[in-house]
Amino acid sequence: MAFHVKNPETKALARRVAALKRAGLTEAVHAALKHELEREQASRLDGPGGDRRQVRRDLRARGKPDHGRPANKAFRDSLYEND
């Protein structure tokens, strides 16, 4: 299957990457797309080693810390008390 790139800027970028890698255009485009896919999957926690820090930031931004109990030592100890 042929893959034609019509955007001149995209063609130029592909040629630059190919020249830096000393590879053909197909190999350069393949490597760039594979790298971008891995990066996107990691940032969305779809793959191993995803960005869990971003998930924590998102949860913290949606949280309401003024409405909860303080997570001090007494609170944590109360979680393990037997009834």
Number of C-alpha atoms within 10 A of each C-alpha: 3 4 6 7 10 8 8 9 10 11 15 11 13 20 19 14 19 19 13 10 13 12 13 14 17 13 15 21 18 12 15 14 12 12 11 12 12 14 14 14 15 16 17 13 14 12 13 9 10 17 16 13 10 13 14 11 11 11 11 11 10 9 11 9 10 7 7 8 8 11 9 8 8 9 11 11 10 9 8 8 7 5 3
